[in-house]
Amino acid sequence: MQTLGEGVLNWNTDGRVLTRDQKQHYEKYGFIVIKNCIPQYELERYKNRFQFPLCIFLKEICEAPKGNFPDMTIMRDVSIAKSEFKAGEKAITKLQDFQNDEVLFDYCRYPAVVDTIKDLIGVPTSNLTAMHTMLINKPPDTGSLTSRHPMHQDLHYFPFRPADFISCAWTAMEVVNRANGCLVVVPGTHKGHLLPHTYPKWEGGVNKAYHGIQDYDPSMPRTHVEMEAGDTVFFHPLLIHGSGANKTEGFRKAISCHYANADICKYIDIRGTTQEELSLEIADIARKKMERAGLDAESVKTIELDYADIWRARARAVNGSRANL
C-alpha cells in the first residue's frame, strides 16, 4: 500500500513541530491528537466572538439582522430551531464560513496549528489555504438524536484534490467526551476511497447537509476521541468519522478549519460523480446567502453557480498566495 503523498511527503523524519512517530501515526491511522495545542485565552476570544461579536448592532451573530453576516452560514438544529429554546445561540448548531472574520480566522492562522498542518500536508515553505471554517455548537439533544452527525468522509464535500494534501484541524473549546458527543473515527479508513453518501433515514430528522455513508457498516472498529479544552485532532479528509448525540444539558463547542496545500491542490470537475447531487444542494444554500445579502430573489434563481466557484468564495490564504485555489 502506498504511503500518503507518495514521492512528496516524507514520513521518516521529524517535522517542524511533530516527531517522526507522530507523523507516522497520522500516516497509518489518518488522525492524530495534539494536547494543549490552543491556549485557553485564545479559546475565550473565539467563544466571546461567537456569543458577542463586534458587529454594527453589537448583537450576537445568531441574533443579528439577516444582512449583517452575509459571508457566514448559520445552521440551526432541525429539532430545536422552532422549539422551546429561544432564538439565538441555543438554536445554532454550526457557524460556517468565518474566513472574513478576523477574530475567528486567527484560529486558522495560529502558529501551532499551521506548523502541524505543514508537517502533515507540506513543507515549511508551503502555501496553505483555509478552505472550510466552522465553529460547532452541538446543542443538547431533544430526544430525537438529531445532534448526532452520521459517519462520513469530509472529501465528499470538496471539489479539490489530491486528498493527501488536505487536512482538518478540529479543536475542542471545552471538554469533549462521549456524553456530549465527541468525534468518533474509524482508524485507517483514510487509505480507502471516497464512498457514496446520502441522508441517513433517521426518524427524528437530519440536519441540512448532514450526509452519511450509504450502507455504513457499524461493526467497523471505532475510536472515541475524547479531548480537553485546547486539544486538537488533525485528520485526513477520507477518514470515516462522525459524532454521537449530546446527552448533557450543555452546549459542546469546537472550532475547525480544513486546510489545503495551495501549491499542489487543484479544483476538479465533480459532474457525473457521487458528489454532484450534493453540489446542487450547496448551490441552493449559496443562493439563499445571496438573498440575505440583498440580491433580488427572482434574479438569484437564474444564477448558475459553479461548485468550484462556491469554494473559491469560501477560501482564504493562510500564508503566501492562493496559488491554484
Secondary structure, 3 states (H helix, E strand, C coil): CCCCCCCCCCCCCCCCCCCHHHHHHHHHHCEEEECCCCCHHHHHHHHHHHHCCCCCCCCCHHHCCHHHCCCCEEEECCCCCCCCCCCCHHHEEEEECCCCCHHHHHHHCCHHHHHHHHHHHCCCCCCEEEEEEEEEEECCCCCCCCCCEEEECHHHHCCEECHHHEEEEEEECCCECCCCCCEEEECCHHHCCCCCEECCCCCCCCCCCCCEECCCCCCCCCEEECECCCCEEEECCCCEEEECCCCCCCCEEEEEEEEEECCCCEECCCCCCCCHHHHHHHHHHHHHHHHHCCCCHHHHHCCCCCHHHHHHHHCEECCCCCCCC
